[in-house]
Amino acid sequence: MELLHHTAEAYAQLYSSPLDSVLQQVANDTMRQHPHAHMLSGHVQGKLLEMISSMIRPMYVLEIGTFTGFSALCLLKGMQPDGMLHTIELREDDAATAQKYFDAAGVKNIITLHTGNAKNIIPLLNYSWDLVFIDADKTGYIDYYELILPSVKTGGFILADNVFFHGEVLQPEIKGKNAKAIHAFNQHVLNDERTEQVMLTLRDGLLLIKKIKE
């Protein structure tokens, strides 16, 4: 399902500030070379991630699902100078690609890349998160949310990507395990009294979640 007309998307990109040279390289290389290039956050969403990070000014950021490193490089834009971003990627090839771009950007000292299963890695990270970005396997969203929410500061934020799942959650009958998992996640967050949220109709849907109490 086409959620955003391509001319509107092109117009939004035209009137959004340009990416820096490293981010543009990541985007170009991913679009040309990666078989799952559609997973890239893209120009407009990338700038939104930068803006949100700049507004929050986080000390500690967690990303679940590094892919080729684009979104991590966007999220660190607003971090405090002595902050740290931890990002987790299951696929070794994508992790190696992301690390290459982190090195090129000169940010390897403020980004720690973990390779492996996020459900095993998250409990080992002893931080109070200001900002978390979830963009990994869709069937794991509820588990990731419940794993990280206790460690998110009150007033901190979680961003969850692909909450429309290519428009499949908008259908009268939701089919497929990923679409069903995302719909269940959206309902789970809606019914959670610890948080409040707003769903943004950007790209494939972005859920902005604020922790309001323990």
Stockholm file with secondary structure:
# STOCKHOLM 1.0

chainA/1-214         MELLHHTAEAYAQLYSSPLDSVLQQVANDTMRQHPHAHMLSGHVQGKLLEMISSMIRPMYVLEIGTFTGFSALCLLKGMQPDGMLHTIELREDDAATAQKYFDAAGVKNIITLHTGNAKNIIPLLNYSWDLVFIDADKTGYIDYYELILPSVKTGGFILADNVFFHGEVLQPEIKGKNAKAIHAFNQHVLNDERTEQVMLTLRDGLLLIKKIKE
#=GR chainA/1-214 SS CCCSCHHHHHHHHHTSCCCCHHHHHHHHHHHHHCTTGGGSCCHHHHHHHHHHHHHHCCSEEEEECCTTSHHHHHHGGGSCTTCEEEEEESCHHHHHHHHHHHHHHTCTTTEEEEESCHHHHGGGCCCCEEEEEECSCGGGHHHHHHHHGGGEEEEEEEEEECTTTTTGGGSSSCCSHHHHHHHHHHHHHHTCTTEEEEEECSTTCEEEEEECCC
#=GC SS_cons         CCCSCHHHHHHHHHTSCCCCHHHHHHHHHHHHHCTTGGGSCCHHHHHHHHHHHHHHCCSEEEEECCTTSHHHHHHGGGSCTTCEEEEEESCHHHHHHHHHHHHHHTCTTTEEEEESCHHHHGGGCCCCEEEEEECSCGGGHHHHHHHHGGGEEEEEEEEEECTTTTTGGGSSSCCSHHHHHHHHHHHHHHTCTTEEEEEECSTTCEEEEEECCC
//
